[in-house]
């Protein structure tokens, strides 16, 4: 299957069309090799804004691009939509649901998945937020619970329907909690007659002493203040002890809620195990300093899948810039090797992560940001967040039009984003 | 549950937030009565464009509006999202999944559903197109089948994956077939390397001698020509004999296709039976000339639910204008009665349907249209179609912005509308 071209072009297989895989493909020079990009979904997802879909602020189409639309016309480039089921590093083969691919180089960028710290049974009661399906399910659940509350005579059930619990105070949890609070107080409050959505409870649970624990303490404090200003109940140093249908036990208290969202842990996808490497407790594989797999210099792993302390002692974080920089690094490395370049001393250069800062939004017009030595918050941080995320957009060819679209959606499509398909389900804990 | 208002305002319950129910609510003067609008979905759907969502041309949010966003702030107006499970016309009670409503007037506008002419077992193999879920499922199925075809070595399976069969040559079937043909020939053709989507087969089956059988013969002929120009195989006078997984037997031939769509029949929803009235074979209730239910002058039925030959001998068609005009008529009638007006002779005025014409699009820039005595086709008809449908938009407050949005979506969001959530499923006949 070489499209009639000479088989002399090397073949690179890239698993995963997230930030890592896509950046690799975009940075790798056209025509230098044949590339096959394989993903089990048909689209690239702009994950930093996934929480917006979950909170009915944006629609799925605002943050996703079909992979074929990004690369459709590129020569020597194929897209396969299938789940990778096996890797044979000796035979240099990738096995997927509908066939096999042999490679000269392999880039594994399959990403992460929600992790429940050894309690997989919690997943059915507290879904995570990693895919469009996750976001749409959360949105649907929350909107339906308010519909139920509107006609619910029992006050305890009504309160449970109007309570949202977000577990995990990292950036995703902070963003979810702040935006749910805004949703109830500024959007839904106008829609109902028998309930007052502005009285809905939004509770954020975080096990460590502060939210945004990976950020500087001042920003954690600022984020908590801004969240509380929006009406979120922030409970730090509060570990979850048990989760069951409609109920969370945390910090010795029982919280009843029909809307429990888990954003407390990410682990590597199971495919990582097929690399046969040492990995951490979250299944993230410990790659070599050049991001390759020990014993297989033609195989690379990048993004949320890996665990690495770089050459300067910096732990590469499991966020978009980590994947993006790694994808660019591997593209350059393979390009140079194919060009015949041999690095001095025979050793490849190690990967170095450039920490460009951290940001998290809290609601519609506030955020915290740390760029280099500058830490700031509030509206200027939010503007910076917006600017940086626009820069990082991949595949959205016309960034100006996307900005306009987000603006339009943000302020007017609120309505559209509240459309849920399907009919009203049975009362209470329907999934 | 009267919101603290005096119980003296009459209570009107409206079942269904489609064109009929919504027009009733919009035309009925604010404050004249308390209105409860109940629907099992949370949104109003602009059904004429549902086929666009099914063919990945528009997104769900382009054609749906949350009901609460349309009426949220209207005084004496409640929205209930629940399925109506029973009607007690004697006690004047509507029973729904989470409670009951008593009414002084009842307007049943619950609409239609896909009908399989006594073959309900065909539904699992040939889904219909009535709801957003239907449209999204069709879209997903078609896009996934092309993904499968891309890596399918067996030519017979590949052909089946690249064949789309539309059953039913009415306006919906014509619009679906024409747009699927365009989708494959002008959008998908650029996305794949191993298959040529422009060679996909789109087959339209119609049991009567011509497509658009309810339209003038010249327009039927024009529609067929335009469809064939787009590459659709039109088979009239071809009845479906059997449907099974991936296969349709029609006109003595067996067609293999992974994408079979049914748009050949609409019947009244089961709720219609609870009105206890005479109905036709499709379950449509035979209302009195004033659209009321025999023996219950305070109960009205409108829209796809009813079967009526009006006072001028015109059969009220099951299309949007039929529901819209009926909704407006009933609103005026109830308003006058509440105002104390008694019609001369004690008999209410009969409903008269004003046939403003018929239209159907064929692809992106062609259509057929009949308005009064004028029949025209091609691009001018398409422009007229666009203008009329914009006029009929309900609840989309800013029609100019919707026009811009449709234009934007139509030409650029093609990409966005091709995003499907979920992962690649197992090969072949997955549902």
Boltz contact constraints between the chains, C-beta under 6 A:
constraints:
  - contact:
      token1: [A, 40]
      token2: [B, 423]
      max_distance: 6.0
  - contact:
      token1: [A, 40]
      token2: [B, 424]
      max_distance: 6.0
  - contact:
      token1: [A, 41]
      token2: [B, 423]
      max_distance: 6.0
  - contact:
      token1: [A, 42]
      token2: [B, 420]
      max_distance: 6.0
  - contact:
      token1: [A, 43]
      token2: [B, 419]
      max_distance: 6.0
  - contact:
      token1: [A, 59]
      token2: [B, 61]
      max_distance: 6.0
  - contact:
      token1: [A, 61]
      token2: [B, 59]
      max_distance: 6.0
  - contact:
      token1: [A, 61]
      token2: [B, 416]
      max_distance: 6.0
  - contact:
      token1: [A, 61]
      token2: [B, 419]
      max_distance: 6.0
  - contact:
      token1: [A, 64]
      token2: [B, 419]
      max_distance: 6.0
  - contact:
      token1: [A, 66]
      token2: [B, 415]
      max_distance: 6.0
  - contact:
      token1: [A, 66]
      token2: [B, 418]
      max_distance: 6.0
  - contact:
      token1: [A, 66]
      token2: [B, 419]
      max_distance: 6.0
  - contact:
      token1: [A, 68]
      token2: [B, 191]
      max_distance: 6.0
  - contact:
      token1: [A, 69]
      token2: [B, 415]
      max_distance: 6.0
  - contact:
      token1: [A, 72]
      token2: [B, 190]
      max_distance: 6.0
  - contact:
      token1: [A, 72]
      token2: [B, 191]
      max_distance: 6.0
  - contact:
      token1: [A, 73]
      token2: [B, 190]
      max_distance: 6.0
  - contact:
      token1: [A, 78]
      token2: [B, 193]
      max_distance: 6.0
  - contact:
      token1: [A, 81]
      token2: [B, 147]
      max_distance: 6.0
  - contact:
      token1: [A, 81]
      token2: [B, 424]
      max_distance: 6.0
  - contact:
      token1: [A, 82]
      token2: [B, 424]
      max_distance: 6.0
  - contact:
      token1: [A, 83]
      token2: [B, 424]
      max_distance: 6.0
  - contact:
      token1: [A, 98]
      token2: [B, 151]
      max_distance: 6.0
  - contact:
      token1: [A, 99]
      token2: [B, 151]
      max_distance: 6.0
  - contact:
      token1: [A, 132]
      token2: [B, 421]
      max_distance: 6.0
  - contact:
      token1: [A, 133]
      token2: [B, 421]
      max_distance: 6.0
  - contact:
      token1: [A, 133]
      token2: [B, 422]
      max_distance: 6.0
  - contact:
      token1: [A, 147]
      token2: [B, 81]
      max_distance: 6.0
  - contact:
      token1: [A, 151]
      token2: [B, 98]
      max_distance: 6.0
  - contact:
      token1: [A, 151]
      token2: [B, 99]
      max_distance: 6.0
  - contact:
      token1: [A, 190]
      token2: [B, 72]
      max_distance: 6.0
  - contact:
      token1: [A, 191]
      token2: [B, 68]
      max_distance: 6.0
  - contact:
      token1: [A, 191]
      token2: [B, 72]
      max_distance: 6.0
  - contact:
      token1: [A, 193]
      token2: [B, 78]
      max_distance: 6.0
  - contact:
      token1: [A, 415]
      token2: [B, 66]
      max_distance: 6.0
  - contact:
      token1: [A, 415]
      token2: [B, 69]
      max_distance: 6.0
  - contact:
      token1: [A, 416]
      token2: [B, 61]
      max_distance: 6.0
  - contact:
      token1: [A, 418]
      token2: [B, 66]
      max_distance: 6.0
  - contact:
      token1: [A, 419]
      token2: [B, 43]
      max_distance: 6.0
  - contact:
      token1: [A, 419]
      token2: [B, 61]
      max_distance: 6.0
  - contact:
      token1: [A, 419]
      token2: [B, 64]
      max_distance: 6.0
  - contact:
      token1: [A, 419]
      token2: [B, 66]
      max_distance: 6.0
  - contact:
      token1: [A, 420]
      token2: [B, 42]
      max_distance: 6.0
  - contact:
      token1: [A, 421]
      token2: [B, 132]
      max_distance: 6.0
  - contact:
      token1: [A, 421]
      token2: [B, 133]
      max_distance: 6.0
  - contact:
      token1: [A, 422]
      token2: [B, 133]
      max_distance: 6.0
  - contact:
      token1: [A, 423]
      token2: [B, 40]
      max_distance: 6.0
  - contact:
      token1: [A, 423]
      token2: [B, 41]
      max_distance: 6.0
  - contact:
      token1: [A, 424]
      token2: [B, 40]
      max_distance: 6.0
  - contact:
      token1: [A, 424]
      token2: [B, 81]
      max_distance: 6.0
  - contact:
      token1: [A, 424]
      token2: [B, 82]
      max_distance: 6.0
  - contact:
      token1: [A, 424]
      token2: [B, 83]
      max_distance: 6.0
